């Protein structure tokens, strides 16, 4: 796998934990929604950093008021 996108209504952390082995081994690019729970803005990048320390993170909002906010993770050198 080279790319994972998640918008699963607040269950992103649980799904990422389930994909931990895949993320550690393959370092796919990620697009993970973080607007369902405000703490996901920092919890998801911290969790992904535990899985693979070579990710660079970008945060993008596609709508005003914090809705439709996505964190992107790209592996260094890949």
PDB file of N, CA, C and O in Angstrom:
ATOM      1  N   UNK A   1       0.824  -1.196   0.000  1.00  0.00           N
ATOM      2  CA  UNK A   1       0.000   0.000   0.000  1.00  0.00           C
ATOM      3  C   UNK A   1       0.866   1.257   0.000  1.00  0.00           C
ATOM      4  O   UNK A   1       1.893   1.317   0.676  1.00  0.00           O
ATOM      5  N   UNK A   2       0.444   2.245  -0.756  1.00  0.00           N
ATOM      6  CA  UNK A   2       1.205   3.493  -0.832  1.00  0.00           C
ATOM      7  C   UNK A   2       0.440   4.696  -0.313  1.00  0.00           C
ATOM      8  O   UNK A   2       1.041   5.741  -0.062  1.00  0.00           O
ATOM      9  N   UNK A   3      -0.882   4.576  -0.143  1.00  0.00           N
ATOM     10  CA  UNK A   3      -1.692   5.711   0.288  1.00  0.00           C
ATOM     11  C   UNK A   3      -2.893   5.213   1.093  1.00  0.00           C
ATOM     12  O   UNK A   3      -3.582   4.277   0.687  1.00  0.00           O
ATOM     13  N   UNK A   4      -3.133   5.854   2.243  1.00  0.00           N
ATOM     14  CA  UNK A   4      -4.309   5.550   3.066  1.00  0.00           C
ATOM     15  C   UNK A   4      -5.030   6.855   3.352  1.00  0.00           C
ATOM     16  O   UNK A   4      -4.415   7.833   3.778  1.00  0.00           O
ATOM     17  N   UNK A   5      -6.335   6.870   3.117  1.00  0.00           N
ATOM     18  CA  UNK A   5      -7.183   8.024   3.401  1.00  0.00           C
ATOM     19  C   UNK A   5      -8.262   7.579   4.380  1.00  0.00           C
ATOM     20  O   UNK A   5      -8.877   6.528   4.199  1.00  0.00           O
ATOM     21  N   UNK A   6      -8.493   8.387   5.424  1.00  0.00           N
ATOM     22  CA  UNK A   6      -9.510   8.035   6.413  1.00  0.00           C
ATOM     23  C   UNK A   6     -10.394   9.228   6.748  1.00  0.00           C
ATOM     24  O   UNK A   6      -9.905  10.316   7.054  1.00  0.00           O
ATOM     25  N   UNK A   7     -11.684   9.010   6.686  1.00  0.00           N
ATOM     26  CA  UNK A   7     -12.701   9.931   7.203  1.00  0.00           C
ATOM     27  C   UNK A   7     -13.796   9.036   7.751  1.00  0.00           C
ATOM     28  O   UNK A   7     -14.803   8.790   7.087  1.00  0.00           O
ATOM     29  N   UNK A   8     -13.592   8.548   8.971  1.00  0.00           N
ATOM     30  CA  UNK A   8     -14.485   7.524   9.516  1.00  0.00           C
ATOM     31  C   UNK A   8     -15.123   7.971  10.838  1.00  0.00           C
ATOM     32  O   UNK A   8     -15.210   7.216  11.806  1.00  0.00           O
ATOM     33  N   UNK A   9     -15.560   9.228  10.829  1.00  0.00           N
ATOM     34  CA  UNK A   9     -16.429   9.767  11.881  1.00  0.00           C
ATOM     35  C   UNK A   9     -15.897   9.600  13.297  1.00  0.00           C
ATOM     36  O   UNK A   9     -16.630   9.181  14.194  1.00  0.00           O
ATOM     37  N   UNK A  10     -14.624   9.928  13.500  1.00  0.00           N
ATOM     38  CA  UNK A  10     -14.049   9.922  14.836  1.00  0.00           C
ATOM     39  C   UNK A  10     -13.364   8.636  15.254  1.00  0.00           C
ATOM     40  O   UNK A  10     -12.800   8.568  16.346  1.00  0.00           O
ATOM     41  N   UNK A  11     -13.399   7.624  14.418  1.00  0.00           N
ATOM     42  CA  UNK A  11     -12.772   6.336  14.749  1.00  0.00           C
ATOM     43  C   UNK A  11     -11.384   6.193  14.110  1.00  0.00           C
ATOM     44  O   UNK A  11     -10.855   5.085  14.019  1.00  0.00           O
ATOM     45  N   UNK A  12     -10.808   7.290  13.677  1.00  0.00           N
ATOM     46  CA  UNK A  12      -9.515   7.245  12.993  1.00  0.00           C
ATOM     47  C   UNK A  12      -8.405   6.669  13.872  1.00  0.00           C
ATOM     48  O   UNK A  12      -7.590   5.886  13.383  1.00  0.00           O
ATOM     49  N   UNK A  13      -8.350   7.030  15.135  1.00  0.00           N
ATOM     50  CA  UNK A  13      -7.281   6.530  16.008  1.00  0.00           C
ATOM     51  C   UNK A  13      -7.366   5.011  16.143  1.00  0.00           C
ATOM     52  O   UNK A  13      -6.348   4.323  16.074  1.00  0.00           O
ATOM     53  N   UNK A  14      -8.552   4.499  16.332  1.00  0.00           N
ATOM     54  CA  UNK A  14      -8.710   3.050  16.449  1.00  0.00           C
ATOM     55  C   UNK A  14      -8.295   2.348  15.151  1.00  0.00           C
ATOM     56  O   UNK A  14      -7.633   1.311  15.185  1.00  0.00           O
ATOM     57  N   UNK A  15      -8.685   2.914  14.019  1.00  0.00           N
ATOM     58  CA  UNK A  15      -8.317   2.319  12.729  1.00  0.00           C
ATOM     59  C   UNK A  15      -6.813   2.388  12.495  1.00  0.00           C
ATOM     60  O   UNK A  15      -6.221   1.443  11.975  1.00  0.00           O
ATOM     61  N   UNK A  16      -6.193   3.501  12.876  1.00  0.00           N
ATOM     62  CA  UNK A  16      -4.740   3.612  12.732  1.00  0.00           C
ATOM     63  C   UNK A  16      -4.015   2.602  13.612  1.00  0.00           C
ATOM     64  O   UNK A  16      -3.012   2.023  13.195  1.00  0.00           O
ATOM     65  N   UNK A  17      -4.509   2.389  14.807  1.00  0.00           N
ATOM     66  CA  UNK A  17      -3.901   1.362  15.670  1.00  0.00           C
ATOM     67  C   UNK A  17      -4.010  -0.015  15.021  1.00  0.00           C
ATOM     68  O   UNK A  17      -3.095  -0.830  15.135  1.00  0.00           O
ATOM     69  N   UNK A  18      -5.121  -0.275  14.345  1.00  0.00           N
ATOM     70  CA  UNK A  18      -5.288  -1.538  13.636  1.00  0.00           C
ATOM     71  C   UNK A  18      -4.359  -1.658  12.439  1.00  0.00           C
ATOM     72  O   UNK A  18      -4.007  -2.765  12.032  1.00  0.00           O
ATOM     73  N   UNK A  19      -3.962  -0.525  11.873  1.00  0.00           N
ATOM     74  CA  UNK A  19      -3.068  -0.509  10.706  1.00  0.00           C
ATOM     75  C   UNK A  19      -1.607  -0.278  11.100  1.00  0.00           C
ATOM     76  O   UNK A  19      -0.761  -0.034  10.240  1.00  0.00           O
ATOM     77  N   UNK A  20      -1.316  -0.353  12.383  1.00  0.00           N
ATOM     78  CA  UNK A  20       0.023  -0.023  12.882  1.00  0.00           C
ATOM     79  C   UNK A  20       1.126  -0.814  12.180  1.00  0.00           C
ATOM     80  O   UNK A  20       2.119  -0.227  11.751  1.00  0.00           O
ATOM     81  N   UNK A  21       0.976  -2.108  12.057  1.00  0.00           N
ATOM     82  CA  UNK A  21       2.026  -2.936  11.438  1.00  0.00           C
ATOM     83  C   UNK A  21       2.245  -2.523   9.987  1.00  0.00           C
ATOM     84  O   UNK A  21       3.385  -2.423   9.533  1.00  0.00           O
ATOM     85  N   UNK A  22       1.166  -2.285   9.268  1.00  0.00           N
ATOM     86  CA  UNK A  22       1.270  -1.865   7.876  1.00  0.00           C
ATOM     87  C   UNK A  22       2.001  -0.525   7.766  1.00  0.00           C
ATOM     88  O   UNK A  22       2.861  -0.356   6.902  1.00  0.00           O
ATOM     89  N   UNK A  23       1.661   0.424   8.639  1.00  0.00           N
ATOM     90  CA  UNK A  23       2.300   1.744   8.607  1.00  0.00           C
ATOM     91  C   UNK A  23       3.778   1.635   8.959  1.00  0.00           C
ATOM     92  O   UNK A  23       4.612   2.269   8.313  1.00  0.00           O
ATOM     93  N   UNK A  24       4.113   0.845   9.967  1.00  0.00           N
ATOM     94  CA  UNK A  24       5.522   0.667  10.349  1.00  0.00           C
ATOM     95  C   UNK A  24       6.360   0.054   9.227  1.00  0.00           C
ATOM     96  O   UNK A  24       7.504   0.454   9.008  1.00  0.00           O
ATOM     97  N   UNK A  25       5.794  -0.903   8.529  1.00  0.00           N
ATOM     98  CA  UNK A  25       6.555  -1.629   7.511  1.00  0.00           C
ATOM     99  C   UNK A  25       6.607  -0.922   6.159  1.00  0.00           C
ATOM    100  O   UNK A  25       7.627  -0.985   5.472  1.00  0.00           O
ATOM    101  N   UNK A  26       5.524  -0.248   5.768  1.00  0.00           N
ATOM    102  CA  UNK A  26       5.433   0.267   4.398  1.00  0.00           C
ATOM    103  C   UNK A  26       5.452   1.785   4.281  1.00  0.00           C
ATOM    104  O   UNK A  26       5.642   2.303   3.180  1.00  0.00           O
ATOM    105  N   UNK A  27       5.261   2.515   5.376  1.00  0.00           N
ATOM    106  CA  UNK A  27       5.276   3.985   5.398  1.00  0.00           C
ATOM    107  C   UNK A  27       4.415   4.608   4.297  1.00  0.00           C
ATOM    108  O   UNK A  27       4.905   5.442   3.536  1.00  0.00           O
ATOM    109  N   UNK A  28       3.148   4.219   4.199  1.00  0.00           N
ATOM    110  CA  UNK A  28       2.318   4.811   3.147  1.00  0.00           C
ATOM    111  C   UNK A  28       2.060   6.297   3.409  1.00  0.00           C
ATOM    112  O   UNK A  28       2.123   6.754   4.551  1.00  0.00           O
ATOM    113  N   UNK A  29       1.773   7.038   2.350  1.00  0.00           N
ATOM    114  CA  UNK A  29       1.314   8.406   2.516  1.00  0.00           C
ATOM    115  C   UNK A  29      -0.072   8.332   3.151  1.00  0.00           C
ATOM    116  O   UNK A  29      -0.844   7.410   2.884  1.00  0.00           O
ATOM    117  N   UNK A  30      -0.375   9.322   3.999  1.00  0.00           N
ATOM    118  CA  UNK A  30      -1.635   9.283   4.742  1.00  0.00           C
ATOM    119  C   UNK A  30      -2.382  10.605   4.610  1.00  0.00           C
ATOM    120  O   UNK A  30      -1.774  11.675   4.567  1.00  0.00           O
ATOM    121  N   UNK A  31      -3.700  10.516   4.547  1.00  0.00           N
ATOM    122  CA  UNK A  31      -4.594  11.669   4.620  1.00  0.00           C
ATOM    123  C   UNK A  31      -5.675  11.287   5.627  1.00  0.00           C
ATOM    124  O   UNK A  31      -6.568  10.496   5.323  1.00  0.00           O
ATOM    125  N   UNK A  32      -5.586  11.857   6.829  1.00  0.00           N
ATOM    126  CA  UNK A  32      -6.445  11.446   7.931  1.00  0.00           C
ATOM    127  C   UNK A  32      -7.259  12.652   8.423  1.00  0.00           C
ATOM    128  O   UNK A  32      -6.686  13.682   8.779  1.00  0.00           O
ATOM    129  N   UNK A  33      -8.567  12.526   8.441  1.00  0.00           N
ATOM    130  CA  UNK A  33      -9.426  13.602   8.946  1.00  0.00           C
ATOM    131  C   UNK A  33      -9.245  13.739  10.452  1.00  0.00           C
ATOM    132  O   UNK A  33      -9.181  12.747  11.178  1.00  0.00           O
ATOM    133  N   UNK A  34      -9.164  14.987  10.909  1.00  0.00           N
ATOM    134  CA  UNK A  34      -8.921  15.243  12.330  1.00  0.00           C
ATOM    135  C   UNK A  34      -9.951  16.194  12.932  1.00  0.00           C
ATOM    136  O   UNK A  34      -9.714  16.752  14.003  1.00  0.00           O
ATOM    137  N   UNK A  35     -11.079  16.387  12.274  1.00  0.00           N
ATOM    138  CA  UNK A  35     -12.042  17.380  12.747  1.00  0.00           C
ATOM    139  C   UNK A  35     -13.188  16.792  13.571  1.00  0.00           C
ATOM    140  O   UNK A  35     -14.005  17.551  14.093  1.00  0.00           O
ATOM    141  N   UNK A  36     -13.273  15.495  13.699  1.00  0.00           N
ATOM    142  CA  UNK A  36     -14.367  14.913  14.469  1.00  0.00           C
ATOM    143  C   UNK A  36     -14.156  15.075  15.977  1.00  0.00           C
ATOM    144  O   UNK A  36     -15.122  15.121  16.739  1.00  0.00           O
ATOM    145  N   UNK A  37     -12.915  15.159  16.400  1.00  0.00           N
ATOM    146  CA  UNK A  37     -12.554  15.338  17.807  1.00  0.00           C
ATOM    147  C   UNK A  37     -11.375  16.302  17.828  1.00  0.00           C
ATOM    148  O   UNK A  37     -10.343  16.024  17.217  1.00  0.00           O
ATOM    149  N   UNK A  38     -11.511  17.421  18.516  1.00  0.00           N
ATOM    150  CA  UNK A  38     -10.449  18.442  18.490  1.00  0.00           C
ATOM    151  C   UNK A  38      -9.096  17.901  18.922  1.00  0.00           C
ATOM    152  O   UNK A  38      -8.070  18.370  18.428  1.00  0.00           O
ATOM    153  N   UNK A  39      -9.058  16.928  19.831  1.00  0.00           N
ATOM    154  CA  UNK A  39      -7.770  16.387  20.284  1.00  0.00           C
ATOM    155  C   UNK A  39      -7.069  15.594  19.185  1.00  0.00           C
ATOM    156  O   UNK A  39      -5.868  15.344  19.279  1.00  0.00           O
ATOM    157  N   UNK A  40      -7.794  15.200  18.154  1.00  0.00           N
ATOM    158  CA  UNK A  40      -7.162  14.447  17.062  1.00  0.00           C
ATOM    159  C   UNK A  40      -6.153  15.297  16.299  1.00  0.00           C
ATOM    160  O   UNK A  40      -5.272  14.752  15.634  1.00  0.00           O
ATOM    161  N   UNK A  41      -6.264  16.620  16.382  1.00  0.00           N
ATOM    162  CA  UNK A  41      -5.314  17.496  15.692  1.00  0.00           C
ATOM    163  C   UNK A  41      -3.891  17.219  16.157  1.00  0.00           C
ATOM    164  O   UNK A  41      -2.963  17.298  15.352  1.00  0.00           O
ATOM    165  N   UNK A  42      -3.691  16.896  17.431  1.00  0.00           N
ATOM    166  CA  UNK A  42      -2.341  16.560  17.915  1.00  0.00           C
ATOM    167  C   UNK A  42      -2.179  15.072  18.196  1.00  0.00           C
ATOM    168  O   UNK A  42      -1.077  14.542  18.050  1.00  0.00           O
ATOM    169  N   UNK A  43      -3.245  14.383  18.594  1.00  0.00           N
ATOM    170  CA  UNK A  43      -3.104  12.961  18.943  1.00  0.00           C
ATOM    171  C   UNK A  43      -2.756  12.097  17.740  1.00  0.00           C
ATOM    172  O   UNK A  43      -1.946  11.178  17.858  1.00  0.00           O
ATOM    173  N   UNK A  44      -3.345  12.373  16.597  1.00  0.00           N
ATOM    174  CA  UNK A  44      -3.077  11.549  15.418  1.00  0.00           C
ATOM    175  C   UNK A  44      -1.644  11.717  14.927  1.00  0.00           C
ATOM    176  O   UNK A  44      -0.983  10.707  14.686  1.00  0.00           O
ATOM    177  N   UNK A  45      -1.122  12.939  14.765  1.00  0.00           N
ATOM    178  CA  UNK A  45       0.295  13.046  14.378  1.00  0.00           C
ATOM    179  C   UNK A  45       1.248  12.406  15.395  1.00  0.00           C
ATOM    180  O   UNK A  45       2.235  11.782  15.007  1.00  0.00           O
ATOM    181  N   UNK A  46       0.960  12.556  16.687  1.00  0.00           N
ATOM    182  CA  UNK A  46       1.822  11.930  17.702  1.00  0.00           C
ATOM    183  C   UNK A  46       1.782  10.414  17.591  1.00  0.00           C
ATOM    184  O   UNK A  46       2.815   9.756  17.715  1.00  0.00           O
ATOM    185  N   UNK A  47       0.605   9.856  17.360  1.00  0.00           N
ATOM    186  CA  UNK A  47       0.483   8.410  17.195  1.00  0.00           C
ATOM    187  C   UNK A  47       1.248   7.940  15.960  1.00  0.00           C
ATOM    188  O   UNK A  47       1.966   6.942  16.015  1.00  0.00           O
ATOM    189  N   UNK A  48       1.098   8.648  14.860  1.00  0.00           N
ATOM    190  CA  UNK A  48       1.809   8.268  13.627  1.00  0.00           C
ATOM    191  C   UNK A  48       3.319   8.390  13.799  1.00  0.00           C
ATOM    192  O   UNK A  48       4.073   7.593  13.240  1.00  0.00           O
ATOM    193  N   UNK A  49       3.761   9.376  14.563  1.00  0.00           N
ATOM    194  CA  UNK A  49       5.203   9.543  14.821  1.00  0.00           C
ATOM    195  C   UNK A  49       5.734   8.342  15.606  1.00  0.00           C
ATOM    196  O   UNK A  49       6.878   7.933  15.406  1.00  0.00           O
ATOM    197  N   UNK A  50       4.914   7.773  16.497  1.00  0.00           N
ATOM    198  CA  UNK A  50       5.317   6.553  17.219  1.00  0.00           C
ATOM    199  C   UNK A  50       5.492   5.385  16.246  1.00  0.00           C
ATOM    200  O   UNK A  50       6.407   4.576  16.398  1.00  0.00           O
ATOM    201  N   UNK A  51       4.621   5.306  15.260  1.00  0.00           N
ATOM    202  CA  UNK A  51       4.674   4.205  14.302  1.00  0.00           C
ATOM    203  C   UNK A  51       5.869   4.339  13.355  1.00  0.00           C
ATOM    204  O   UNK A  51       6.526   3.353  13.022  1.00  0.00           O
ATOM    205  N   UNK A  52       6.137   5.581  12.926  1.00  0.00           N
ATOM    206  CA  UNK A  52       7.248   5.819  11.999  1.00  0.00           C
ATOM    207  C   UNK A  52       7.719   7.256  12.174  1.00  0.00           C
ATOM    208  O   UNK A  52       6.981   8.197  11.882  1.00  0.00           O
ATOM    209  N   UNK A  53       8.932   7.422  12.645  1.00  0.00           N
ATOM    210  CA  UNK A  53       9.476   8.741  12.946  1.00  0.00           C
ATOM    211  C   UNK A  53       9.881   9.562  11.743  1.00  0.00           C
ATOM    212  O   UNK A  53      10.265  10.721  11.896  1.00  0.00           O
ATOM    213  N   UNK A  54       9.807   8.997  10.550  1.00  0.00           N
ATOM    214  CA  UNK A  54      10.233   9.718   9.355  1.00  0.00           C
ATOM    215  C   UNK A  54       9.135  10.470   8.633  1.00  0.00           C
ATOM    216  O   UNK A  54       9.355  10.965   7.528  1.00  0.00           O
ATOM    217  N   UNK A  55       7.959  10.567   9.229  1.00  0.00           N
ATOM    218  CA  UNK A  55       6.876  11.302   8.575  1.00  0.00           C
ATOM    219  C   UNK A  55       7.043  12.811   8.728  1.00  0.00           C
ATOM    220  O   UNK A  55       7.485  13.294   9.771  1.00  0.00           O
ATOM    221  N   UNK A  56       6.683  13.551   7.675  1.00  0.00           N
ATOM    222  CA  UNK A  56       6.517  15.007   7.720  1.00  0.00           C
ATOM    223  C   UNK A  56       5.011  15.248   7.695  1.00  0.00           C
ATOM    224  O   UNK A  56       4.291  14.585   6.948  1.00  0.00           O
ATOM    225  N   UNK A  57       4.531  16.184   8.501  1.00  0.00           N
ATOM    226  CA  UNK A  57       3.102  16.407   8.636  1.00  0.00           C
ATOM    227  C   UNK A  57       2.692  17.767   8.085  1.00  0.00           C
ATOM    228  O   UNK A  57       3.410  18.760   8.210  1.00  0.00           O
ATOM    229  N   UNK A  58       1.522  17.774   7.477  1.00  0.00           N
ATOM    230  CA  UNK A  58       0.915  18.993   6.956  1.00  0.00           C
ATOM    231  C   UNK A  58      -0.548  18.981   7.373  1.00  0.00           C
ATOM    232  O   UNK A  58      -1.195  17.934   7.362  1.00  0.00           O
ATOM    233  N   UNK A  59      -1.065  20.143   7.738  1.00  0.00           N
ATOM    234  CA  UNK A  59      -2.449  20.267   8.159  1.00  0.00           C
ATOM    235  C   UNK A  59      -3.153  21.198   7.180  1.00  0.00           C
ATOM    236  O   UNK A  59      -2.673  22.298   6.904  1.00  0.00           O
ATOM    237  N   UNK A  60      -4.291  20.754   6.656  1.00  0.00           N
ATOM    238  CA  UNK A  60      -5.030  21.587   5.708  1.00  0.00           C
ATOM    239  C   UNK A  60      -6.507  21.585   6.064  1.00  0.00           C
ATOM    240  O   UNK A  60      -7.093  20.548   6.377  1.00  0.00           O
ATOM    241  N   UNK A  61      -7.088  22.771   6.008  1.00  0.00           N
ATOM    242  CA  UNK A  61      -8.507  22.936   6.260  1.00  0.00           C
ATOM    243  C   UNK A  61      -9.194  23.264   4.942  1.00  0.00           C
ATOM    244  O   UNK A  61      -8.745  24.143   4.206  1.00  0.00           O
ATOM    245  N   UNK A  62     -10.276  22.562   4.643  1.00  0.00           N
ATOM    246  CA  UNK A  62     -10.987  22.750   3.393  1.00  0.00           C
ATOM    247  C   UNK A  62     -12.294  23.521   3.552  1.00  0.00           C
ATOM    248  O   UNK A  62     -13.008  23.744   2.574  1.00  0.00           O
ATOM    249  N   UNK A  63     -12.606  23.924   4.773  1.00  0.00           N
ATOM    250  CA  UNK A  63     -13.831  24.667   5.023  1.00  0.00           C
ATOM    251  C   UNK A  63     -13.615  25.521   6.265  1.00  0.00           C
ATOM    252  O   UNK A  63     -12.866  25.132   7.161  1.00  0.00           O
ATOM    253  N   UNK A  64     -14.255  26.669   6.328  1.00  0.00           N
ATOM    254  CA  UNK A  64     -14.085  27.529   7.490  1.00  0.00           C
ATOM    255  C   UNK A  64     -14.682  26.877   8.746  1.00  0.00           C
ATOM    256  O   UNK A  64     -15.429  25.904   8.648  1.00  0.00           O
ATOM    257  N   UNK A  65     -14.357  27.403   9.891  1.00  0.00           N
ATOM    258  CA  UNK A  65     -14.818  26.935  11.201  1.00  0.00           C
ATOM    259  C   UNK A  65     -14.214  25.595  11.616  1.00  0.00           C
ATOM    260  O   UNK A  65     -14.755  24.949  12.514  1.00  0.00           O
ATOM    261  N   UNK A  66     -13.127  25.153  11.006  1.00  0.00           N
ATOM    262  CA  UNK A  66     -12.442  23.933  11.423  1.00  0.00           C
ATOM    263  C   UNK A  66     -13.006  22.651  10.875  1.00  0.00           C
ATOM    264  O   UNK A  66     -12.485  21.572  11.159  1.00  0.00           O
ATOM    265  N   UNK A  67     -14.063  22.746  10.093  1.00  0.00           N
ATOM    266  CA  UNK A  67     -14.635  21.537   9.499  1.00  0.00           C
ATOM    267  C   UNK A  67     -13.784  21.106   8.312  1.00  0.00           C
ATOM    268  O   UNK A  67     -13.154  21.929   7.648  1.00  0.00           O
ATOM    269  N   UNK A  68     -13.780  19.814   8.062  1.00  0.00           N
ATOM    270  CA  UNK A  68     -13.036  19.255   6.922  1.00  0.00           C
ATOM    271  C   UNK A  68     -11.535  19.523   7.033  1.00  0.00           C
ATOM    272  O   UNK A  68     -10.903  19.925   6.056  1.00  0.00           O
ATOM    273  N   UNK A  69     -10.972  19.305   8.202  1.00  0.00           N
ATOM    274  CA  UNK A  69      -9.537  19.469   8.415  1.00  0.00           C
ATOM    275  C   UNK A  69      -8.861  18.112   8.302  1.00  0.00           C
ATOM    276  O   UNK A  69      -9.311  17.125   8.884  1.00  0.00           O
ATOM    277  N   UNK A  70      -7.767  18.083   7.538  1.00  0.00           N
ATOM    278  CA  UNK A  70      -7.069  16.837   7.236  1.00  0.00           C
ATOM    279  C   UNK A  70      -5.596  16.991   7.584  1.00  0.00           C
ATOM    280  O   UNK A  70      -4.982  18.010   7.268  1.00  0.00           O
ATOM    281  N   UNK A  71      -5.029  15.979   8.237  1.00  0.00           N
ATOM    282  CA  UNK A  71      -3.586  15.934   8.433  1.00  0.00           C
ATOM    283  C   UNK A  71      -3.019  14.971   7.382  1.00  0.00           C
ATOM    284  O   UNK A  71      -3.512  13.860   7.188  1.00  0.00           O
ATOM    285  N   UNK A  72      -1.968  15.443   6.717  1.00  0.00           N
ATOM    286  CA  UNK A  72      -1.271  14.636   5.719  1.00  0.00           C
ATOM    287  C   UNK A  72       0.070  14.222   6.300  1.00  0.00           C
ATOM    288  O   UNK A  72       0.739  15.011   6.967  1.00  0.00           O
ATOM    289  N   UNK A  73       0.455  12.987   6.043  1.00  0.00           N
ATOM    290  CA  UNK A  73       1.757  12.483   6.497  1.00  0.00           C
ATOM    291  C   UNK A  73       2.479  11.901   5.288  1.00  0.00           C
ATOM    292  O   UNK A  73       1.963  11.024   4.596  1.00  0.00           O
ATOM    293  N   UNK A  74       3.682  12.410   5.054  1.00  0.00           N
ATOM    294  CA  UNK A  74       4.509  11.928   3.954  1.00  0.00           C
ATOM    295  C   UNK A  74       5.838  11.446   4.525  1.00  0.00           C
ATOM    296  O   UNK A  74       6.448  12.119   5.355  1.00  0.00           O
ATOM    297  N   UNK A  75       6.275  10.284   4.075  1.00  0.00           N
ATOM    298  CA  UNK A  75       7.529   9.722   4.567  1.00  0.00           C
ATOM    299  C   UNK A  75       8.705  10.447   3.931  1.00  0.00           C
ATOM    300  O   UNK A  75       8.706  10.699   2.726  1.00  0.00           O
ATOM    301  N   UNK A  76       9.698  10.780   4.732  1.00  0.00           N
ATOM    302  CA  UNK A  76      10.912  11.418   4.230  1.00  0.00           C
ATOM    303  C   UNK A  76      11.604  10.516   3.229  1.00  0.00           C
ATOM    304  O   UNK A  76      11.797   9.326   3.478  1.00  0.00           O
ATOM    305  N   UNK A  77      11.975  11.085   2.103  1.00  0.00           N
ATOM    306  CA  UNK A  77      12.765  10.342   1.122  1.00  0.00           C
ATOM    307  C   UNK A  77      12.003   9.285   0.359  1.00  0.00           C
ATOM    308  O   UNK A  77      12.614   8.495  -0.362  1.00  0.00           O
ATOM    309  N   UNK A  78      10.702   9.243   0.490  1.00  0.00           N
ATOM    310  CA  UNK A  78       9.928   8.232  -0.224  1.00  0.00           C
ATOM    311  C   UNK A  78       8.876   8.870  -1.081  1.00  0.00           C
ATOM    312  O   UNK A  78       8.124   8.171  -1.760  1.00  0.00           O
TER     313      UNK A  78
END
